[in-house]
Amino acid sequence: MTAAGTATGKRLAVLSLTALGVVYGDIGTSPLYAIKECFGHVYGLLPTPGNVYGILSLVFWALTLVISGKYITFILRADNRGEGGTLSLLALIFPRRSPGGLNRARGFWIVALALFGTALLYGDGVITPAMSVLGAMEGLVVASPEFERFVVPLALVILVGFFALQRFGTDRVGKMFGPVMLVWFSTIAVLGVHEILRAPAILLAVNPWYAVQFAMENGTLAFLVLGSVVLVITGGEALYADMGHFGKRPIRLAWLSFVMPALLLNYFGQGALLLRDPSAVANPFFNLAPRWFLYPLLGLATLAAIVASQAMISGAFSLTRQAIQLGFLPRMDIHHTSSQERGQIYVPEINTAIGVGCILIVLAFQNTSALGAAYGIAVTGTMTITSILFYMVLRLRFRWSALQAGLLCGAFLLIDLFFFGANIIKVANGGWVPLALGVALFTMMTTWKRGRELLQEKLLKATLPVDLFLEDIRRNKPHRVRGTAVVMTSTMDGVPPVLLHHLKHNQVLHQQVVLLSVLTDDTPEVEGPDRVAVEELGEGFFRIIAHYGFMQTPDVTDLLTRAKHQGLHCQPRDTTYFLGRERLLPTGPSRLAQWRKHLFVFMSRNARSATEFFGLPSNRVVELGTQIEL
């Protein structure tokens, strides 16, 4: 369990405040557009008492059952040493990435589901900034219809500036997140209470019978409206994925004591306003504010939208590092933007891709009403996959019976499928966007994983057993030069081809040769003595096996420093690093479709160099190339 997870007193209060910004930024901006979309022109619902009470009842029970029930009460229990998210669930199901008793076919589908859920989260990361910023800018139209033509240009300016500033990191801005969202949640709660006091009977909508009546009276239309009701629970997956930053207790405390009450007060306030003034349906959130407060509220909403966007982008950066370490994505540039917080990172490639995607989405959809369908599918698809994976975790790790796990997860899955079904019919109206992104990213991740496995098989066949190699060294005694050679290898057995090529062509070896393998475990972090294991092989040869968690970035120079305590001594100025650079050709007999071979070759050629990824001094690296047919 993390220190955050055991926090008490003042520390717990600080973490809970910080969690307001990072964890609840997404769900906290949902009042900007959720109720408005429920009464949007797509459904043609009028703000009659029956419809208002029915939708508010659906909103209340969606937040209660999905966020409070599913995520806060149960899903947060499924932590992988304090970390959450889809990939953490996968690591819990397959410890050490071993199927653990599951048959191969079922294991494949579980991994596929987890990867597709991860891919959908990237889609959510593209859509959330566009949705949040557009929702905030649409408040200008309430101030004056003349401002409508400025909504999209201003949204684009904010998004461009937002993504341009990412390279400076969130260390300083992050300290503002909690206070900004504290003001935001307090403000929306007060706005809601002001309207509720005019019509306190609106609180009766907590009765689930109003939702049942709404469904009975509207039939299929009530089912379709779930496609917009789901907007109130966007951010549930971010809540789980960000657990490692704060721990369970701060996240639960912030939700139950502050976030959920503030959201419900605002939603019920919007409902009370619609009953008093049906014309406010065009934008019930901003119509809650008195005229004198409209522009300050617009500025606050813009800040809240930026916070919500930052939370999703930071999550995408962390997700990328996990995927790289677990072997599902090629190496990318990872910049640490804080000297105190290891979790604060910046990935330029991901930042550019998401930024371009956001801008294209804003230009294509123009408003939150058109974008709502795309948003819903990404969220509900990921939530559905989480319910399925959670069932496996309950069975394999918590040892629940099939009946117990089935009843609980079956209830969750039923709710998820209702929401997903209400959104999937909107594929033609924009829902195809997150699905297309998900399929594309899923294809890339599975292709990279499979391609690396096939490449490893090729390299393994080219390795030479250590005992045979050392025997040859003792017999032929090649010339040895001063210093240490560190040979990077992905295999823990045998002598890698890069060293064999070096000896064959240069006819020389260093006095000390280190065969270094860096492995990623299924835990978030590996610390202390478990990080490095050193084995002396003889003839000046050593093997180092280093373990990192999937939330950590390898640093080879740090590893060699740690190895000194286990008998390996080398001077940085006398150390040379040898890397193999494979030139891949998609013309071999490997069991991979031709188009996937070309995709893998393309991804491999554009991967970040191992020199930068492993933190090697560039002026002491020697790369030896080899040609391999896949």
N, C-alpha and C positions, 0 to 999 in steps of 0.2 A: 504494500500500500504506500502511496506517495505521502510526502509530508503535508501536501495540500489536503489530502483525504483525511488526515487526523487533526486538522487545524481546529483550534478552540479560541474562545474569547476574542481579543482584539484582532488577531490574525484571521480568524474566521470572518469577522466583519469586513476586513479589508479585501479578502478574497471574494466575498459575496458582492461587494461593491464593484470590483474589477470585472467579475463575471457578468454584471449587467451589460457592459459594453461588448465584450468579446463573445459571450455565449448567447445573449438575448437580443443582439442587435437586429437580426433577421426577423424573428417573430415579433419584436417590438415595433417594427414599422408596418406590420400588417394592417393596423387600423386605417392607414392612409388610403387603402383601396379595397379591402375585403368586403365590407358592407355595401359599398358603392357597386361592386361587381355583382353581388347577389341580386341587386335590383336593376342591373344593367339591361340595355335594350335586347341583349341576346335572349333573355328569358321572357321579357315582357311582363314581369311581375309588378303590380302596383303596390305601394306601401300601405295596404289596408291593415287594420289591427291583426287579423288572422295571419297574414303573411309576415308581418313584423315579428309577432310573438313566435311564430313557427321558426323563422330563420334564427332569431336570437336563441331559441332553445337548442337548435342544431349547433350553433356556435359554442354555447356553454358546454354542451356534452362532448363536442369534438375536443375542446381544450381539456376537459376533465378526463375523458377516457383515453385519448391518445397521448397528450403531453403528461398530465399528472399521473395517469394510470400506467400506461405502457412504458414511457421513457423514464419519468422520475422515479416511479416505484420499482419497476422491474428491469428495464434494459440497462440502467446504470449499474446494476449488480454485475453485469457481464463485462468486467474490466480485465484487461490483460496487463497486470501489474500497474494499475492506475490509468492505463490508456484505453480509449474507446475508438469507435469507428468500425466500418465494415471490414477492413483488413485485420483489425484486432479480433473481431469475431472469427475470422477465418483462421487466425493463429490459435485461438482457443479450441477450435474444432480439430485442427490438425497440428498438435504440438510438434515442434521440430519439422513441420511440413510433412508429416507422415500420416497416411490415411487412418492409422489407429483402429483398425478393425472394420472400417467401412469397405464395401466392395468398390472396385475401381470405377465402375460406371457411376455409382452414386457420388463418389468422391469427386469425379470430374465435374458433375453438374453443380455440386456445392461450390467448388472453386469458380466455376463459370458464373454462378449467381453473384458471388461476392465481387468478382471483377466487374460485372455489369453494373452492380450497385455503386461501385466506386466510380465507374465511368459516368453514371448519371449524376453523381455528386459534382463532377467537373461541369456538367451541363447546368446544374443548379448554380455553380459559381459564375457562369457566364450570364445567366438570366437575372440573378438577384440584384447586382448593381444597376442593371438597366431598369428593372421593375421598381426598385426603391427610389432611385433618383427621378424617374419619370413621375412616380406617385407624388413626390414632394413638389416637383415643378408644376404639376397640374393644379396646385393651390393658387397659382397666378390667375387662372381662369375664374376662380371664385371672386378674386379681388376685382377683376375686370375682364370681360370676354375679349377685349382688345389684345390682351396678353397671350392669347392662345397661340399665336404664330411664333412666340418666343420660347414655348415649352421645349420643343425638340432641340433648337440651337443651344439653349442654356444647359440642357441635360448633357449634350455632347461636350460642351466646354468643361463642365464639372467632371465628367468621366475622363476626358483627356488629361486634365490636371491631376486627377486622382491617381491614375495609373503612372503618370510621369513621376510622381512623388514617391512611388513605391520603393525605388532604389535607395532612398534615404532611410528606409526601415520604419518600424512602428514603435520604436523605443520611446521617443518623446511623445508622439501623437497618442500612443497607447495609454499614457497616463491620464489623458483627457477623456478616454472612452467611458469609464465608469461614471464620473461626474456629469458628463453630457447626457448619458442615458438615465441617470438619476433625475435630472431636471426634466427629461423627456417623459418618463413614466409618471412623474409627479404631475406634470402639466396635463397629460391626457386623462389622468384620473380626475383631476379637478374639473376639467371641461365636461367629463361625463357626469360627475356628481351634480354639477350645476343644472344640467338638463334633467337628470333623474329626479331631483327635488321637485320639479314641476309636475312630474307624472310618476310617482313612486310605484304605482301598480305595474310598471314595466318589469320590475324585479320578479314578478310571478312567472316570467318566461323561463325560469330555471326548471319549471315543471316539465318533464319529458313528454307529457301528454300533448303539449302544444306542438311539438315536433311530429308526433304521431298524427295529430289532426291535420297538420300541414301536408304530410305525406298522403293521407287519405283523400284530401280535397284536391290535390294537384297531380297525383299519380306520377306519370313519367317525368313531368316537369320538376317535381320535387327531387327526383333522383338526379336530374341534370344539374339542379342548383348546387348539389354537393360539389360539383366541379369548381364552384367559387367559394363555397364554405371552407374548402380545404386550404384556402389562402390564409386562414387564421392560424393554422398549425405549421406553416412553413417555418423551418428553423429547428424542428424536432431532431433531425439528423445532425445538425450543427451542434446542438446541445450535447449529444452523445459523443460526437467526434472530438469536442473540445474538453472532454472530461479530464484528460491528463494535465491540462494547464492549471486546473483549480481544485480538482477532487470532487467527490460526490456531495459532501455536506454543504459547501458554499453554493453549488449549483441548485441543490434542493431548497436551501434556505432562501436564496434570492427569488426562486420561482414561487414558492408557496406563500412567502410573507409579503412580497412586493410586486413581482412582475404579473402574475396571474390576476390578483385583485385589480391592478391598474388597467390591464387589458379589458377585463370584464366590465369594469365601470365605464370605460370609454365606449365599448360596443353597446352596452345597454343605454348609455347616454345618446348614442347615435340613433338607436331604436326609438327612444322617447321623442327625439327631435323629429323623426319622420312621422310619428303620430300627430305631433303638433303642427308640423309644417311639411306636407308631402312634397313641396317643390324643392326641398333641400336634398332630394334624392340624387341630384346631379353630382354632389360631392358632400355627403353627410359629415365627413370628418372635419373639413375646413369650415363648414357651416355651423359647427358647434361653437366656434370662436366668435366673440363680439368683433365688430368691425375694427375697433382700435387695436385689437390684438392679432389681427390677421397676418400682417407682415412679420411681426416677431415670431409668430407660430410657423410661418413659412421658412424663416431662417433656421429655427430650431429643427423643423422637419428635414431640412437639407442636411444639417449636421448629423441627425439621426440616420439618414439614408447613407451618408458616407461611412458612419460607424458600422452599419449593417453590411455595407459592401466590403469594408476592410476585414470584417470577421470572416466572410466567405473566401476572400482572396488569401488571407493568412492560412485558412483551412486548406485551400488548394495547394499552397506551398508545402505545408506539412504532409499532405497526402502524397504529393509528388516525391518527397524524400522517402516516405515509407515504400512507395511503389518501386523506386530505384533500388533501395536496399534489399527488397524482397525479390528483385529480378524481373519485375514486370514492365519496367521502362528503362531506356538507355540512360547512361550518365548525362547529367546536366550541370550547369553552373549553379552552385549553391553558395550564396553569400550570407554570412552571419552578420546581422545588423545590430546586435547588442552584445556587449562584453559580459553582461550579467545573466541574460536569459538565452539559453541554447535553443529554445523553441522559436525564437524570432529570426526567421530566415527570409531570404529573397531569392527567387528563381527567375532570372530574366526571361527565359524562353516561355515559361508559363504565364508570366505577367503580360508579355506581348501578345500571346495567343488569346488570353481571356480579354484583354483590352480591345483588340481588334474585333473579337466576337461580340462584345458589348456594344461597340459603336455600330456594327452592322445590324444588330438586333434593334437598336433604337431607331435607326434609319428605316428598317423594314416594317416595324410594327407601329411606331409613332406614338402609341398611348398604352396605358396599363390595361385597358379593356381588351385590346387585341392580343396583348402579351400574356394575359391571364391563363389561357389554355396551355401555352408552352410551359409556364411556370408550374402548373398543377401536375403535369405528367412526370416531370423530373422528381418532384417531392414524393408523390404517392408511389412511384415505381421503386424508389430507394427504401421507403418505409415498408413496402410489401416484402422486399428481399430481406430486410432486417428481421421481420417476423419469422420468416422461414429459417434463417440462420440461427436465430435465438432458440428456436425449437431444438436444433441440433446441439447447441451449447447446453441447454437444460438437460438433455438426454445424456450427453457424453461427459460433461464436466460437473454438473450439479447432481447427476444421477437421479433425476426425476423419472417417474414411470411414464410410459407412453401415454397413459390416460391423463395424468396430471399435466404433462407438457402439452399434450394435444388440446385439452380444454382451454388452457390459458392462451396458447399461441393461436389456436383456432379462432378464439374470440377476437384477438388482435388482427388476425389475417382477414376475418370477415369484414371488419371495419375498413381496413386498408383496401380491400378489393372493391368495396362500395365506392370509396373515393377514387380509386384508380379507374374503375369502370366509368364513372361519371366524366372523367377527363379523357379517356382513351378515344371516345367518340369525337373528340375535337382535333384529331390528328390532322385533318385537312385544313383546319383553321389556325395552325401554328404549333399544334402538339407534335408535329413531325420533327421540330427543331431539336429538342432534347433527346428524342429517340435516335435521330441521325447522329448526333454527337456521341451518344452512348454507344451505338453500334461501331462507329469509327474508332473510338478510343478502346473499346473492348477488343476489336480486331487488332489494333496496334499492340496492346498489352499481351494478348495471347500469342501473337506472332513473335514478339520479342522473346517471350518466355520459351516458346518451343524452339525458336531459332538458336537461342543460347544453349539449350539442352543438346541439340544436334551438334553444335560447334564443340561443346565440351566432349561429346563422344569422339569426335574427330581428333581433338587434342589429346585425349586420354590414350588413344591408340598409338599416338606418336611419342608417348612418354617411355622412359627406360627405367626399370626397377632400380632402386637406390643401391642395393647391394651389388648388382652387376656393374653399375657406374663407378662405385667406389673401388671395386676390385680392379677395374680398368685404370683408374687413377693411380692406385698403388703400383700397378705393373708398369705403366708407361711413364709415370711421373712427368706430367706436363710442366712447363715453366710456370712458376708462381710469382706474382708481383705483389708489392706492398699494398695494403688496404683491404677494404671489405666490398664485396659485390652482393647487393641485395636483388634477388631475382623474384619478381612478382609472378605468382602462379595461382591459378584457380583450383588446382587439384592438390589434395593433401597426401597423395602417394606418388612415388616415382620422381624422376627428374624431368622438368618441363622442357619442351622443344626449344625454347629460347636459349636455355643454357647449353644445350647440345649444339645448336647452331653457332653460338659464340665460341665454344671450344673448337668446333670443326674449322671455322674460318679464321679465327685469331690465334689458335694454338697456344693459348695462355689462360691461366686462371688466377684469381686473386688469392692471397694467403687465407682469407676467410670468406666463405660463401654462405649466404643466408637464403634459404628457400622460404619465402613469405607468402602465406595464404591468409586472406582476410575474409572471414565468414560473417554472415548476418543471421543472428538468432531470431527466434519468434517472440522475443521479449523487447519492450521498448528501449531499454538501456542495459548495458553490461558494464559493471564497474569493478574496481579493485582487482584482486588476484585472478578473477575469472576472465579478465580481458586478454592476457597474453600467456601462452604456454611455449616454452623453449625446450627443444630436444637437440642434444649434440649427437651427430651422426658419425663423426670421425673424419679424419683427413682434412680437418679445418672446415667441415660442413656442419651447418646448423639448420634446423627446421623450426620456424615460428608459425604457430597457428593463433591468429588473433580473432577475437569475437567482438562483434558490435551489435547493438540493438538496432531495430529498424527505424528508430527515431534519432540515431546518431550518424555523424559523418566521419568516415575514417581519416586518421592522420598518422601516416607511416612514421614520420620523424618522432612523434610522441611514442609510438610503439617501440621503436629502437631504444629510446630512453628508458622505458619501463623494463625492457629486456635486460638491462644492465644488472638488475637485481637477481637475475637468473643465470648469470655467468657469461653473457654475451657482451663484449666490449668492442665498440667501434667508434672512431672519430668521424664526426660529420664531414670534415674536409677531406678525409680519405675514403669516403663511401661513394660508390657508384651504383646507380639503380638501373637494372636491365628490365625492359618491357618488351613483350611481343606485340607486334602490330600485324593483324591478319588482313590480307587482301582477299575479300570474299568474292567468289564467283557463283552465280546461281545456275550452274550447269552440271552439278553433280547428281548422284542418284538418291539423295536424301528424301525421306518420306514427308515432303512438304510441297504443297501446291506451288506451281511456278510463280504465280502472282505474289504469293506470300514470301517466296524466296527473294523476289525483287524488293518487296517492302522491307524485309529484314536487312538486306544489303544496304538499302537507302538509309534506314535508321542507324545502322552500325557506322556508316560513313559520317553521319552527322552527330554522333555521340560525342560528348565532351571527352577530351583526352584524359587518359588515366593519370598522367602527370599532375594535372590540376585537381582531379577528383580525390586522389590519395594524399594531396598536400606534399608532393615531392619537389625538391629544389630543381628547377628546370635546367640549370647549368650542370647538373650531375646525373642526367638521365641519358641512357643509350637505348634506342629502339631498334629492334631487329625484325624485319618484315618476313612474312611467309605467305604463300598463296594457298588458299583452301577452297575446294569445290564443295558446295553444299548439295 
